[in-house]
C-alpha cells in the first residue's frame, strides 16, 4: 500500500451496530505493521453517568470531548501516519442534521452549533467512511431493541444518513456491511485507502 499524503486522517461514522469500532480496531492492527497508526476513541464510551444517554446534553459533552481529543492529535500530527477517528467532526455535523430533521433542534440551533464547530479550527478528514447496515441486521447484532435504538430510530437514522452523505465536505466511501464479514470489510477498506 502506498499512501502519498501523510498523515492520513480517516473518520468513521454510520448506523449503530454497522461495525465501526470493530473495523477501526482491526484496521489499526493491520496498518500498524507499516505505519504509525492511532485511533481517536469514540467519546460515547467515555460518557459520565451523570448524563442520560441519548440526551442533547450527552451529545454536546461527547462533541466537546471529541473535539478536545482531535485538537490534541491535530497539533501532534508528526507522531502518526494514519489517524482513524471513531465518530468525529463530520459525525457532529451529521447529528445536527439528524436532530434538525427529526424536530429535536431548530435550524437556528444548527446554525449556531455549526458555526461553533467550523470556528474551533479542526481540519476536515481526508476520507469519511460511512458504514451502514439494515435496521433488522443492526437489531440482530445488538440483541434486540433498546431504549434509544429501536426499529423506527434505525429507519430514520439510515434514511437521514443516506441524505446527509451528499453534504459531506470531503471524499467519502459508503459501505453496507449487511451480509459481509468483517474480514471482507477490512479488505474493501484497505483497497479504498490505496486510492488516496
ChimeraX attribute file (.defattr): number of C-alpha atoms within 10 A of each C-alpha:
attribute: neighborCount
match mode: 1-to-1
recipient: residues
	/A:1	10
	/A:2	8
	/A:3	14
	/A:4	10
	/A:5	11
	/A:6	14
	/A:7	19
	/A:8	19
	/A:9	23
	/A:10	22
	/A:11	25
	/A:12	25
	/A:13	25
	/A:14	24
	/A:15	21
	/A:16	20
	/A:17	21
	/A:18	24
	/A:19	22
	/A:20	23
	/A:21	19
	/A:22	11
	/A:23	18
	/A:24	23
	/A:25	16
	/A:26	13
	/A:27	20
	/A:28	18
	/A:29	11
	/A:30	14
	/A:31	17
	/A:32	13
	/A:33	9
	/A:34	10
	/A:35	15
	/A:36	15
	/A:37	21
	/A:38	20
	/A:39	19
	/A:40	17
	/A:41	19
	/A:42	19
	/A:43	19
	/A:44	18
	/A:45	8
	/A:46	11
	/A:47	16
	/A:48	12
	/A:49	8
	/A:50	7
	/A:51	13
	/A:52	12
	/A:53	15
	/A:54	12
	/A:55	11
	/A:56	14
	/A:57	12
	/A:58	17
	/A:59	19
	/A:60	13
	/A:61	18
	/A:62	22
	/A:63	21
	/A:64	14
	/A:65	17
	/A:66	23
	/A:67	20
	/A:68	14
	/A:69	15
	/A:70	20
	/A:71	15
	/A:72	11
	/A:73	17
	/A:74	17
	/A:75	9
	/A:76	10
	/A:77	16
	/A:78	11
	/A:79	13
	/A:80	16
	/A:81	19
	/A:82	22
	/A:83	24
	/A:84	24
	/A:85	26
	/A:86	25
	/A:87	26
	/A:88	29
	/A:89	21
	/A:90	20
	/A:91	20
	/A:92	22
	/A:93	18
	/A:94	23
	/A:95	17
	/A:96	20
	/A:97	19
	/A:98	19
	/A:99	17
	/A:100	16
	/A:101	14
	/A:102	14
	/A:103	9
	/A:104	11
	/A:105	15
	/A:106	13
	/A:107	14
	/A:108	10
	/A:109	14
	/A:110	17
	/A:111	12
	/A:112	11
	/A:113	16
	/A:114	14
	/A:115	11
	/A:116	11
	/A:117	18
	/A:118	14
	/A:119	9
	/A:120	11
	/A:121	11
	/A:122	15
	/A:123	12
	/A:124	17
	/A:125	21
	/A:126	17
	/A:127	21
	/A:128	26
	/A:129	21
	/A:130	21
	/A:131	22
	/A:132	25
	/A:133	21
	/A:134	20
	/A:135	24
	/A:136	14
	/A:137	17
	/A:138	23
	/A:139	19
	/A:140	12
	/A:141	13
	/A:142	12
	/A:143	9
	/A:144	13
	/A:145	15
	/A:146	10
	/A:147	7
	/A:148	12
	/A:149	18
	/A:150	16
	/A:151	17
	/A:152	11
	/A:153	14
	/A:154	21
	/A:155	15
	/A:156	16
	/A:157	22
	/A:158	18
	/A:159	12
	/A:160	18
	/A:161	20
	/A:162	14
	/A:163	12
	/A:164	15
	/A:165	17
	/A:166	9
	/A:167	11
	/A:168	15
	/A:169	13
	/A:170	11
	/A:171	12
	/A:172	18
	/A:173	13
	/A:174	14
	/A:175	16
	/A:176	15
	/A:177	20
	/A:178	16
	/A:179	9
	/A:180	9
	/A:181	10
	/A:182	15
	/A:183	12
	/A:184	11
	/A:185	17
	/A:186	16
	/A:187	12
	/A:188	12
	/A:189	16
	/A:190	15
	/A:191	11
	/A:192	13
	/A:193	15
	/A:194	11
	/A:195	10
	/A:196	13
